[in-house]
């Protein structure tokens, strides 16, 4: 009976006095928790921040049904923020200052992750999408760091259609490379949207939600980290075309389509929660991982207007993130919270909810002790700068955030690691531009300006990211931008000298106050010295098993990029199971039914009926024969006749099959009768309830039903 088990038992006994939440999904006393991450999303790239250029109705719906976080802070680049989410520790204590691309580093095994904590609480832990916390060897990957399941890519970036990056395929299910979801023919826009990154991660999330809804299933913690909207900028062409009339900049138009695809995915995940009666028992958090890479930096076209800077800077445009929370226990629905919240706080806040439920008011000390009891016995202590439990504030139990300071980054004096040093204390913020990773490279040679709106520091791209009529509607308001921005502007002239900003009065960091408020500057620099005392360098992320990992191997005839064994050796990849032999050709008058995964599910003879799950489409072999489904999920093969029909009077349909010949459709009414199968310009469209109805042939719900003959 270990000390850890004793602590957990004591913790469970102390929580019995709290009234549990009855969760619809999984019949659990604990809320489900869904944590959604967008990659490289800019502050002005969502419509709930006031910009109408890229409508995000599904994100807006969730944001307005919860609490929008207006002073929410992340790290200035991907891996550091993700490490902060997962450990509850500031990067100054993990050493993760830069992206962990390939074998450049791994998140130390000294730290338990939030997935370990949720498993101790009896949660099923699910990770989907981008990892980017190291994959030199398998022990650094999600499946060995507390997640029950993982489906996604381990590195930092890849193609949205092929899922290739750094010379090989990077898409795994647990430990198994996935080779059948790669489409290489999109140069001519020939790839089906089902191969697109946002779609495959959404589909997996929906599958996990369906599993979590089964009676007797554990509550679920899902980490859903979309690839969207990191470069390369790629999106389905029909979504790009939807912005032809509203966005003139070609690059920005593609970026907008990527955001829209993300929004569709979030909407479909939301619908799945509702369909499984889990929406009201699920806490949903949405976060970006860093400020947006604006003005063609990092081959991208995000917009943080009117905030200064972008990804890889410590100005507000690099660290002030898009975020909201909604769900059970969140009381001040439809409001904006202006108190400080940092990425490191989610670890402590959400684990506290898993321990006590969302309705209990718990002190900081009690919460901290309870969370620590979940972790391994030799867990390093949390230190100044690490996360804190902010649930009392987010839920509305307390009117103020316990945070009065936000450390953005700190290093020992004379260090050039990371992005530099920055600390916010109350209204004031110090920035010291000492880091080698501070970004440069936009069109004017510095990323320290203001980009994408009227008065942009880059006149060649101008106001690419904000519609003129939206400027006054943005959630952050500032005066005209300085026009003397050149390489060498404030905080670049002498990289050892700090800048000082009043970020309450001047949220866009127009005016450096370091020369006019020396006493305030000195006070914050003294406080920064406290943080610097415990900062570590990047050697903390070194893999003890040596270099050369991950590596390229051949799996199922495909080049894949996979981790080494946990001792650093490079194994021969496992031989895939032999493919299932194809079924015999169907007899005359029969149909081949295709289900999710593009696998042959069944061959049904004329007049037969069989249960069918996850049907994408069916095919016919004959001029007037169609496969239709009943409301009970049975497939029936029926003879049809040419029927003119009135397209406007069609009822709700259970299934529609686009035969893609002359705008022809097989459609069935609620009563099971074929009403018509010809209606030019109309398509089978999935509605919000997952039903198929007649609708327009464009937009997120229009499925690309394909004709296949076997």
Residue pairs with C-beta under 8 A, 6 or more apart in sequence:
2 377
3 377
4 373
4 376
4 377
7 373
8 120
8 373
8 374
10 373
11 355
11 370
11 373
11 374
14 370
15 355
15 356
15 357
15 370
18 356
18 357
18 359
18 360
19 357
19 359
20 29
20 30
20 357
21 29
21 30
21 31
21 281
21 328
21 329
21 357
21 358
21 359
22 29
22 281
23 29
23 30
23 31
23 32
23 219
23 278
23 281
23 282
24 213
24 276
24 277
24 278
24 280
24 281
25 32
25 209
25 212
25 213
25 217
25 219
25 220
25 273
25 276
25 277
25 278
25 281
25 282
26 32
26 212
26 213
26 214
26 215
26 216
26 217
26 218
26 219
26 220
26 278
27 215
27 216
27 217
28 217
28 218
28 219
29 357
30 121
30 122
30 123
30 219
30 354
30 357
31 219
31 281
31 282
31 283
31 327
31 328
31 329
31 353
31 354
31 357
31 358
32 212
32 219
32 220
32 221
32 222
32 278
32 281
32 282
32 283
33 118
33 123
33 219
33 220
33 221
33 222
33 282
33 283
33 285
33 350
33 353
33 354
34 220
34 222
34 224
34 269
34 273
34 282
34 283
34 284
34 285
35 85
35 221
35 222
35 223
35 224
35 285
35 287
35 346
35 350
36 224
36 225
36 226
36 266
36 269
36 284
36 285
36 286
36 287
37 82
37 85
37 129
37 130
37 223
37 224
37 225
37 226
37 286
37 287
37 288
37 289
38 226
38 228
38 229
38 262
38 286
38 287
38 288
38 289
38 322
39 78
39 130
39 225
39 226
39 227
39 228
39 229
39 230
39 288
39 289
40 78
40 229
40 230
40 231
40 288
40 289
40 290
40 292
40 293
40 298
40 300
40 302
40 311
41 228
41 229
41 259
41 262
41 288
41 292
41 302
41 322
42 288
42 291
42 292
42 294
42 302
42 303
42 304
42 310
42 317
42 322
42 452
42 465
43 49
43 291
43 292
43 303
43 304
43 305
43 307
43 317
43 320
43 321
43 322
43 476
44 50
44 51
44 303
44 304
44 305
44 306
44 452
44 453
44 465
44 466
44 474
45 51
45 54
45 229
45 255
45 259
45 292
45 302
45 303
45 322
45 465
46 54
46 56
46 59
46 60
46 63
46 259
46 322
47 54
47 55
47 56
47 57
47 59
47 60
48 56
48 59
48 60
48 63
48 64
48 68
48 324
49 322
49 474
49 475
49 476
50 470
50 473
50 474
50 475
51 303
51 465
51 466
51 467
51 470
51 473
51 474
52 467
52 469
52 470
52 473
53 246
53 247
53 256
53 465
53 466
53 467
53 470
54 256
54 259
54 260
55 260
55 263
56 259
56 260
56 263
57 263
57 267
58 263
58 264
58 266
58 267
58 270
59 263
59 266
59 286
61 267
61 270
62 266
62 270
62 284
62 286
62 324
62 326
63 286
63 324
63 326
64 334
65 326
65 333
65 334
66 284
66 324
66 325
66 326
66 327
66 330
66 333
67 324
67 325
67 326
67 330
67 332
67 333
67 335
67 336
67 337
67 394
67 396
68 323
68 324
68 335
68 336
68 337
68 475
69 323
69 324
69 325
69 336
69 337
69 341
70 336
70 337
70 338
70 475
71 320
71 337
71 338
71 339
71 340
71 341
72 287
72 320
72 321
72 322
72 323
72 341
72 342
73 319
73 320
73 321
73 340
73 341
73 342
73 343
73 406
73 408
73 424
74 81
74 84
74 287
74 288
74 289
74 290
74 291
74 319
74 321
74 342
74 343
75 81
75 84
75 91
75 289
75 290
75 319
75 343
75 408
75 409
76 290
76 291
76 311
76 312
76 313
76 314
76 318
76 319
76 408
76 409
76 419
77 98
77 99
77 289
77 290
77 311
77 312
77 419
77 437
78 99
78 130
78 132
78 156
78 230
78 289
78 290
79 96
79 98
79 99
79 100
79 105
79 132
79 133
79 156
80 91
80 96
80 97
80 98
81 289
81 290
81 343
82 130
82 131
82 132
82 133
82 225
82 289
83 89
83 91
83 94
83 96
83 107
83 133
84 90
84 91
84 94
84 96
84 342
84 343
84 344
84 387
85 114
85 287
85 343
85 344
85 346
85 347
86 107
86 113
86 114
86 115
86 133
86 347
87 94
87 107
87 111
87 112
87 113
87 114
87 344
87 347
88 114
88 344
88 345
88 346
88 347
88 348
88 371
88 382
88 386
88 387
89 111
89 344
89 347
89 382
89 383
89 386
89 387
90 344
90 385
90 386
90 387
90 407
91 97
91 409
91 418
92 385
92 407
92 409
92 410
92 411
92 531
92 532
92 534
92 535
92 536
93 380
93 383
93 385
93 386
93 534
93 535
93 536
94 107
94 108
94 111
94 536
94 540
94 541
95 105
95 108
95 536
95 537
95 538
95 539
95 540
95 541
96 105
96 107
96 133
96 538
96 541
97 409
97 417
97 418
97 419
97 435
97 437
97 538
98 104
98 105
98 418
98 437
98 538
99 132
99 156
100 106
100 107
100 132
100 133
100 134
100 156
100 541
101 132
101 155
101 156
101 166
102 155
102 166
102 550
103 136
103 543
103 547
103 548
103 549
103 550
105 134
105 538
105 541
105 542
105 543
106 133
106 134
106 135
106 136
106 137
106 140
106 541
106 542
106 543
107 133
107 134
107 140
107 541
108 540
108 541
109 139
109 140
110 380
111 379
111 380
112 146
112 374
112 375
112 376
112 379
113 145
113 146
114 146
114 221
114 346
114 347
114 350
114 351
115 125
115 127
115 142
115 145
115 146
115 147
115 221
115 223
116 145
116 146
116 374
116 375
116 376
117 146
117 347
117 351
117 354
117 371
117 374
117 375
118 125
118 146
118 221
118 351
118 354
119 125
119 146
119 148
120 374
121 351
121 354
121 355
121 374
122 218
122 219
123 218
123 219
123 220
123 221
123 354
124 148
124 212
124 217
124 218
124 219
124 220
124 221
125 146
125 147
125 148
125 149
125 220
125 221
125 223
126 147
126 148
126 149
126 150
126 208
126 220
126 221
126 222
126 223
127 142
127 147
127 149
127 150
127 151
127 152
127 222
127 223
127 225
128 150
128 151
128 152
128 201
128 204
128 205
128 208
128 222
128 223
128 224
128 225
129 151
129 152
129 153
129 201
129 223
129 224
129 225
129 226
129 227
130 152
130 153
130 156
130 225
130 226
130 227
130 230
131 141
131 142
131 150
131 152
131 153
131 154
131 155
131 225
132 154
132 155
132 156
133 140
134 140
134 141
134 541
134 543
135 141
135 154
135 155
135 550
135 563
136 543
136 545
136 549
136 550
136 563
136 564
137 543
137 545
137 549
137 563
137 564
137 565
137 566
137 567
137 568
138 144
138 175
138 563
138 564
138 565
138 566
139 145
139 566
140 543
140 563
141 150
141 154
141 563
142 150
142 152
143 149
143 150
143 174
143 175
147 223
149 174
149 208
150 172
150 173
150 174
151 172
151 173
151 174
151 178
151 201
151 204
152 171
152 172
152 201
152 225
153 163
153 165
153 170
153 171
153 172
153 227
154 170
154 172
154 550
154 561
154 563
155 165
155 166
155 170
155 561
156 165
156 230
157 165
157 227
157 230
157 231
157 232
158 164
158 165
158 166
158 170
158 227
159 165
159 232
159 234
160 196
160 197
160 198
160 227
160 232
160 234
160 235
161 182
161 183
161 184
161 186
161 191
161 195
161 196
161 197
161 234
162 169
162 182
162 183
162 184
163 169
163 170
163 171
163 178
163 181
163 182
163 197
164 170
164 182
165 561
166 561
167 552
167 559
167 561
168 552
168 553
168 559
168 560
168 561
169 177
169 179
169 182
169 558
169 559
169 560
169 561
170 560
170 561
171 177
171 178
171 181
171 182
172 178
172 562
176 574
177 555
177 556
177 558
177 560
177 562
177 573
179 555
179 556
179 557
179 558
179 560
180 597
180 598
181 195
181 200
182 195
182 558
183 190
183 191
183 192
183 195
185 191
186 234
189 236
189 237
192 704
192 706
193 199
193 236
193 704
194 200
194 203
194 616
194 704
196 235
196 236
196 261
197 226
197 227
197 228
198 226
198 227
198 228
198 258
198 261
198 262
198 264
198 265
199 261
199 265
201 224
201 226
201 227
201 265
202 264
202 265
202 268
202 269
203 596
205 222
205 224
205 265
205 269
205 272
206 268
206 269
206 272
208 220
208 222
209 220
209 222
209 269
209 272
209 273
209 276
209 278
210 272
210 276
211 217
212 218
212 219
212 220
212 276
212 278
213 276
213 277
213 278
219 354
221 350
221 354
224 269
226 262
226 265
228 258
228 259
228 261
228 262
228 265
229 255
229 258
229 259
229 262
229 300
229 302
230 300
231 293
231 298
231 299
231 300
232 299
233 251
233 254
233 255
233 258
233 299
233 300
233 301
234 254
234 258
235 254
235 257
235 258
235 260
235 261
236 257
236 261
238 698
239 257
239 260
239 261
239 700
240 253
240 254
240 257
242 257
242 260
242 698
242 699
243 253
243 256
243 257
243 260
244 253
246 467
247 253
247 256
247 464
249 301
249 461
249 464
251 296
251 301
251 464
252 301
252 303
252 464
252 465
254 301
255 300
255 301
255 302
260 700
264 700
266 286
267 700
270 279
271 688
271 689
271 690
273 279
273 282
275 689
275 690
280 327
280 328
281 327
281 328
282 327
282 328
283 325
283 326
283 327
283 328
283 329
283 330
283 350
283 353
283 358
284 325
284 326
284 327
285 323
285 324
285 325
285 346
285 350
286 322
286 323
286 324
286 325
287 321
287 322
287 323
287 343
287 346
288 321
288 322
288 323
289 321
290 311
290 312
290 318
290 319
290 321
291 302
291 304
291 307
291 309
291 310
291 311
291 313
291 316
291 317
291 318
291 319
291 320
291 321
292 300
292 302
292 303
292 304
292 310
292 311
292 317
293 299
293 300
293 302
293 310
293 311
293 312
293 439
294 300
294 301
294 302
294 303
294 304
294 310
294 311
294 317
294 442
294 447
294 451
294 452
294 465
295 301
295 310
295 442
295 443
295 447
295 451
295 452
295 456
295 458
295 461
296 442
296 443
296 461
297 310
297 311
297 312
297 439
297 441
297 442
297 447
298 311
298 312
298 439
298 441
301 464
301 465
302 310
302 311
302 465
303 451
303 452
303 453
303 464
303 465
303 466
304 310
304 316
304 317
304 320
304 451
304 452
305 450
305 451
305 452
305 453
305 456
305 465
305 466
305 474
306 450
306 453
306 474
306 476
306 477
306 478
306 481
306 508
307 315
307 316
307 317
307 320
307 450
307 476
307 507
307 508
307 509
308 315
308 316
308 317
308 448
308 449
308 450
308 508
308 509
308 510
309 315
309 316
309 317
309 318
309 447
309 448
309 449
309 509
310 317
310 318
310 439
310 442
310 447
310 451
311 318
311 439
312 318
312 419
312 437
312 438
312 439
312 447
313 419
313 438
313 439
313 447
313 448
314 408
314 409
314 419
314 420
314 421
314 422
314 431
314 433
314 438
315 431
315 448
315 509
316 503
316 507
316 508
316 509
317 450
317 451
318 419
318 439
319 408
319 422
321 343
323 341
325 394
326 333
327 358
328 358
328 359
329 353
329 357
329 358
329 359
329 391
329 395
330 358
330 394
330 395
330 396
331 395
331 396
331 397
332 396
336 475
337 393
337 394
337 401
339 390
339 393
339 400
339 401
339 403
340 401
340 403
340 404
340 405
340 406
340 424
341 390
341 393
341 394
341 401
341 403
342 387
342 403
342 406
342 407
343 387
344 385
344 386
344 387
344 388
345 387
345 388
345 389
345 390
345 403
346 387
347 371
347 387
348 367
348 368
348 371
348 387
348 388
348 389
348 390
349 387
349 389
349 390
349 391
349 394
351 371
351 374
352 362
352 367
352 370
352 371
352 389
352 391
353 391
355 367
355 370
355 371
355 374
356 362
356 367
356 370
358 391
358 395
361 392
361 397
362 370
362 389
362 391
362 392
364 388
364 389
364 402
367 389
367 391
368 382
368 388
368 389
371 389
372 379
372 382
383 534
384 530
384 531
384 534
385 407
385 410
385 531
385 534
388 402
388 403
389 402
390 401
390 402
390 403
391 397
392 398
392 402
393 399
393 400
393 401
393 402
404 425
404 426
405 423
405 424
405 425
405 426
405 527
406 423
406 424
407 422
407 423
407 424
407 531
408 421
408 422
408 423
408 424
409 418
409 419
409 420
409 421
409 422
409 435
410 421
410 423
410 528
410 531
410 532
410 535
411 417
411 418
411 420
411 421
411 434
411 435
411 532
411 535
411 537
412 532
412 535
412 537
413 532
415 434
415 537
416 434
416 435
416 436
417 435
417 436
417 437
417 537
417 538
418 435
418 436
418 437
419 435
419 437
419 438
420 431
420 432
420 433
420 434
420 435
420 438
420 495
421 430
421 431
421 432
421 434
421 435
421 498
421 528
421 532
422 429
422 430
422 431
422 432
423 429
423 430
423 524
423 527
423 528
423 531
424 503
425 523
425 524
425 527
427 502
427 503
427 504
427 505
428 500
428 501
428 502
428 503
428 520
428 524
429 500
429 501
429 502
429 503
429 509
429 524
430 498
430 499
430 500
430 521
430 524
430 525
430 528
431 491
431 498
431 499
431 501
431 509
432 491
432 495
432 496
432 497
432 498
432 499
433 491
433 492
433 495
433 499
434 495
434 496
438 447
439 447
440 446
440 447
440 487
441 447
442 451
442 458
443 458
443 460
443 461
444 457
444 458
444 460
444 485
444 486
444 487
445 487
446 485
446 486
446 487
446 489
446 492
448 485
448 489
448 490
448 491
448 492
449 456
449 457
449 458
449 481
449 485
449 489
450 456
450 457
450 481
450 485
450 508
451 457
451 458
451 461
451 465
452 461
452 463
452 464
452 465
452 466
453 463
453 465
453 466
453 471
453 481
454 463
454 466
454 468
454 471
455 480
455 481
455 483
456 462
456 463
456 464
456 481
457 481
457 485
466 474
476 507
476 508
478 506
478 507
478 508
478 510
479 510
481 508
481 510
482 489
482 510
490 499
490 512
491 497
491 498
491 499
491 512
497 514
498 514
498 521
498 525
499 509
499 512
499 514
500 512
500 513
500 514
500 517
500 520
500 521
500 524
501 509
501 511
501 512
501 513
502 511
502 513
503 509
513 520
513 521
514 521
543 549
543 568
545 564
545 566
545 567
545 568
546 568
548 564
548 568
548 570
549 563
549 564
549 568
549 570
550 561
550 562
550 563
550 564
551 561
551 562
551 564
551 570
552 559
552 560
552 561
553 559
553 560
553 562
553 570
553 572
553 573
554 560
554 573
555 562
555 573
555 574
555 576
556 576
560 573
562 573
564 570
564 571
565 571
582 600
583 600
583 603
585 710
586 592
586 603
586 621
586 710
587 605
588 621
589 605
589 606
589 621
589 622
589 625
589 637
590 603
590 604
590 605
590 606
590 621
590 637
591 603
591 604
591 618
591 619
591 620
591 621
591 625
591 627
591 635
591 637
592 600
592 603
592 618
592 619
592 708
592 709
592 710
593 600
593 601
593 602
593 603
593 604
593 612
593 615
593 618
593 627
593 635
594 600
594 601
594 615
594 616
594 617
594 618
594 619
594 708
595 601
595 612
595 613
595 614
595 615
595 616
596 614
596 616
598 616
600 710
601 612
601 615
602 610
602 612
602 635
603 710
604 610
604 627
604 635
604 637
605 637
606 625
606 637
607 636
607 637
608 636
608 637
609 630
609 634
609 635
609 636
610 634
610 635
611 633
611 634
612 629
612 633
612 634
612 635
613 633
615 629
615 635
615 655
616 703
616 705
617 657
617 658
617 705
617 706
617 707
617 708
618 626
618 627
618 635
618 657
619 627
619 707
619 708
619 709
619 710
620 626
620 627
620 659
621 709
621 710
624 639
624 640
624 641
624 642
625 637
625 638
625 639
625 640
626 637
626 638
626 640
626 657
626 659
626 666
626 674
626 677
627 635
627 636
627 637
627 638
627 657
627 666
628 635
628 636
628 637
628 638
628 654
628 655
628 657
628 666
628 668
628 674
629 635
629 636
629 654
629 655
629 668
630 636
630 654
630 672
631 654
631 670
631 672
638 674
640 666
640 674
640 677
641 674
642 677
642 678
643 674
643 675
643 676
643 677
643 678
644 676
644 678
645 675
645 676
645 677
645 678
645 679
646 676
647 676
647 679
647 682
647 694
650 667
650 669
650 675
650 676
650 679
650 693
650 694
651 669
651 670
651 675
652 669
652 670
652 691
652 693
653 667
653 668
653 669
653 684
653 691
653 692
653 693
653 694
654 668
654 670
654 691
654 692
655 667
655 668
655 684
655 692
656 665
656 666
656 667
656 668
656 683
656 684
656 692
656 693
656 694
656 705
657 665
657 666
657 684
657 705
658 665
658 683
658 684
658 703
658 705
658 706
658 707
659 665
659 666
659 677
659 707
660 705
660 706
660 707
661 707
662 678
662 680
663 678
663 679
663 680
663 681
663 682
664 677
664 678
665 676
665 677
665 678
665 679
665 682
665 683
665 684
665 694
666 674
666 677
667 674
667 675
667 676
667 677
667 684
667 694
668 674
668 675
669 675
679 694
681 697
682 694
682 695
682 696
682 697
683 694
683 695
683 696
683 697
683 702
683 703
683 705
684 692
684 693
684 694
684 695
684 702
684 703
684 705
685 692
685 693
685 694
685 695
685 696
685 699
685 701
685 702
685 703
686 692
686 701
686 702
686 703
687 693
687 695
687 701
692 703
695 701
695 702
696 702
